[in-house]
Each structure stands twice: as C-alpha cells, then as structure tokens.
C-alpha cells in the first residue's frame, strides 16, 4: 500500500502543474481549474487503487482532464474552450512600456486566434509549446502516430499564423 501511494505521489508531483495549466487554459477560471484538477487526480487515484493497467500516466491524466473539461462545458452550456490568460506573466517586468505594449497586443492576438483553432490543434500547441512536451509524448496522449502529430502541429501553427495575419 505504501509503495502504491509513493508511486502515485510521484505521478502527482510530476503532473499536477501540467494538468492544472491544461485545465486552466480551457476553462479560464482559477477556481474551476483547481476543482477539475483535484477531480482528475481523485479519479486517477481511484483507477490506480483499482490496479487498472495504466501504461502512460500522463496520457491517462490528460484524457481524464479533457473529458472533465468537456463535462464542465456540457453542464454549463458554454462553448468557449481556450484562454491563455497566464501568458502575459511571461512579460519581462524590466522591459520598457513600449515593448510591454507590443508584447501584450501580440499575446492578445494569439489568445484570440487560439480560440478559433480546432480543439486538437489547440491541445497540441499547448502541450508542445507551453508544457514543453516532446512530439512522442503528445502522440501517446492523443493515441496517434508521431508523424500525424507533427503534421497537425504544423497545420495548427499555420492556421494560427493565418488567423493572426487576418486580424
């Protein structure tokens, strides 16, 4: 039992921030993201305790998180999926006001454009660039070949760029 708790504790430590960020970018609410994230790990813990075979804990947790976000929006009847509210935190506080204004407008353009992408493209871009996840890991999560993920990433980025340029 202690070994099981320790193993799951390591999984929790490895994925808590990533799962929270993934959920937060989907729901745009700290409170809701915290609630959903805790439910993700409770459900993961339950499966782990039931000795279900979990080959890739990250993919398993992201799948639970994605399903819970979908359930959240079904309950609320909303359709807005992505918000990148935490991206402005990347702004360098030492930058001058003009640089900060330019970066802020760029971030807003990306946020608006991300909302217009297909859900799969949003997820791939977020996982690969925000979570610094390798293509192979994204492929496992999405249960698709790595080559397909590379193509989807390329298409998603091209679409994102086109949307931004149209604005």
C-alpha positions as CSV (number, residue, x, y, z in Angstrom):
1,X,0.0,0.0,0.0
2,X,2.8,2.5,0.9
3,X,4.5,1.7,-2.4
4,X,1.3,2.4,-4.3
5,X,0.9,5.7,-2.5
6,X,4.5,6.6,-3.1
7,X,4.2,5.8,-6.8
8,X,1.1,7.8,-7.2
9,X,2.6,10.6,-5.2
10,X,5.4,10.8,-7.7
11,X,2.9,10.8,-10.6
12,X,1.0,13.6,-8.9
13,X,4.2,15.7,-8.3
14,X,5.2,15.2,-12.0
15,X,1.8,16.2,-13.5
16,X,-0.1,18.5,-11.1
17,X,1.2,21.7,-12.6
18,X,0.8,20.5,-16.2
19,X,-2.7,19.2,-15.7
20,X,-3.7,22.4,-13.9
21,X,-2.3,24.6,-16.6
22,X,-4.1,22.5,-19.3
23,X,-7.4,22.7,-17.5
24,X,-6.9,26.4,-16.7
25,X,-6.3,27.3,-20.3
26,X,-9.5,25.5,-21.2
27,X,-11.8,27.0,-18.5
28,X,-10.2,30.4,-17.8
29,X,-11.1,30.3,-14.1
30,X,-8.7,29.5,-11.3
31,X,-11.4,28.2,-9.0
32,X,-12.9,25.9,-11.7
33,X,-9.4,24.7,-12.8
34,X,-8.5,23.8,-9.3
35,X,-11.7,21.9,-8.8
36,X,-11.4,20.0,-12.0
37,X,-7.7,19.3,-11.4
38,X,-8.4,17.8,-8.0
39,X,-11.2,15.6,-9.5
40,X,-8.7,14.5,-12.2
41,X,-6.3,13.3,-9.6
42,X,-9.0,11.7,-7.4
43,X,-10.3,9.7,-10.4
44,X,-6.7,8.8,-11.3
45,X,-6.0,7.7,-7.8
46,X,-9.2,5.6,-7.9
47,X,-8.1,3.9,-11.1
48,X,-4.6,3.4,-9.7
49,X,-6.0,1.8,-6.5
50,X,-8.2,-0.5,-8.6
51,X,-5.0,-1.8,-10.2
52,X,-6.1,-0.8,-13.7
53,X,-3.3,-1.1,-16.1
54,X,-2.0,2.4,-16.8
55,X,0.8,2.3,-19.3
56,X,1.2,6.1,-19.7
57,X,0.1,8.0,-16.5
58,X,0.4,11.4,-18.3
59,X,-1.8,10.4,-21.2
60,X,-4.2,8.8,-18.8
61,X,-4.4,12.0,-16.7
62,X,-4.7,14.3,-19.7
63,X,-7.5,12.1,-21.0
64,X,-9.4,12.4,-17.7
65,X,-8.8,16.2,-17.7
66,X,-10.0,16.6,-21.2
67,X,-13.2,14.6,-20.5
68,X,-13.8,16.6,-17.3
69,X,-13.4,19.9,-19.2
70,X,-15.9,18.7,-21.8
71,X,-18.3,17.6,-19.0
72,X,-17.9,21.0,-17.3
73,X,-18.9,22.8,-20.5
74,X,-21.8,20.4,-21.1
75,X,-23.1,21.3,-17.7
76,X,-22.6,25.0,-18.2
77,X,-23.7,25.0,-21.8
78,X,-20.7,27.1,-22.8
79,X,-18.6,26.7,-25.9
80,X,-15.5,28.9,-25.2
81,X,-12.6,26.4,-24.8
82,X,-9.3,28.2,-24.6
83,X,-7.9,31.2,-22.8
84,X,-4.3,31.9,-22.4
85,X,-4.7,34.4,-19.5
86,X,-1.4,33.3,-17.9
87,X,0.7,34.0,-21.0
88,X,1.2,37.7,-20.0
89,X,3.1,36.5,-17.0
90,X,5.9,35.8,-19.4
91,X,6.3,39.6,-20.0
92,X,9.7,40.8,-18.6
93,X,9.0,43.3,-15.9
94,X,12.2,45.1,-16.8
95,X,11.0,45.8,-20.4
96,X,10.1,49.3,-21.3
97,X,6.5,50.3,-21.7
98,X,6.6,50.3,-25.5
99,X,8.0,46.8,-25.6
100,X,5.4,45.7,-23.0
101,X,2.5,47.2,-25.0
102,X,3.7,45.5,-28.2
103,X,4.1,42.1,-26.5
104,X,0.7,42.5,-24.8
105,X,-1.0,43.2,-28.1
106,X,0.8,40.2,-29.6
107,X,-0.3,37.9,-26.7
108,X,-3.9,39.1,-27.1
109,X,-3.8,38.3,-30.8
110,X,-2.5,34.8,-30.1
111,X,-5.2,34.3,-27.4
112,X,-8.0,35.3,-29.8
113,X,-6.5,33.2,-32.6
114,X,-6.2,30.1,-30.4
115,X,-9.9,30.3,-29.6
116,X,-10.6,29.9,-33.4
117,X,-8.5,26.8,-33.8
118,X,-9.8,23.2,-33.7
119,X,-9.6,21.7,-30.3
120,X,-6.9,19.1,-31.3
121,X,-4.7,21.9,-32.7
122,X,-5.1,23.9,-29.5
123,X,-4.2,20.9,-27.4
124,X,-1.1,20.0,-29.5
125,X,0.2,23.6,-29.5
126,X,-0.4,24.0,-25.7
127,X,1.2,20.7,-24.9
128,X,4.2,21.1,-27.2
129,X,5.0,24.8,-26.5
130,X,3.6,25.6,-23.1
131,X,4.3,22.2,-21.4
132,X,7.5,21.7,-23.5
133,X,6.2,18.2,-24.3
134,X,8.0,16.2,-27.0
135,X,6.1,15.1,-30.0
136,X,6.3,11.5,-29.0
137,X,4.6,12.2,-25.7
138,X,1.8,14.2,-27.4
139,X,1.3,11.3,-29.8
140,X,0.8,8.9,-26.8
141,X,-1.7,11.3,-25.2
142,X,-3.7,11.6,-28.4
143,X,-3.2,8.0,-29.4
144,X,-1.9,9.0,-32.8
145,X,1.4,8.4,-34.7
146,X,4.1,10.9,-34.1
147,X,4.2,11.8,-37.8
148,X,0.5,12.7,-37.6
149,X,1.1,14.9,-34.6
150,X,4.0,16.7,-36.4
151,X,1.6,17.4,-39.4
152,X,-1.2,18.6,-37.1
153,X,1.3,20.8,-35.2
154,X,2.5,22.3,-38.5
155,X,-1.1,22.8,-39.7
156,X,-2.2,24.3,-36.4
157,X,0.6,26.8,-36.4
158,X,0.0,27.7,-40.0
159,X,-3.7,28.3,-39.2
160,X,-2.8,30.3,-36.1
161,X,-0.4,32.5,-38.2
162,X,-3.1,33.0,-40.9
163,X,-5.7,33.9,-38.3
164,X,-3.4,36.4,-36.7
165,X,-2.4,38.0,-40.0
166,X,-6.1,38.4,-41.0
167,X,-6.8,40.3,-37.8
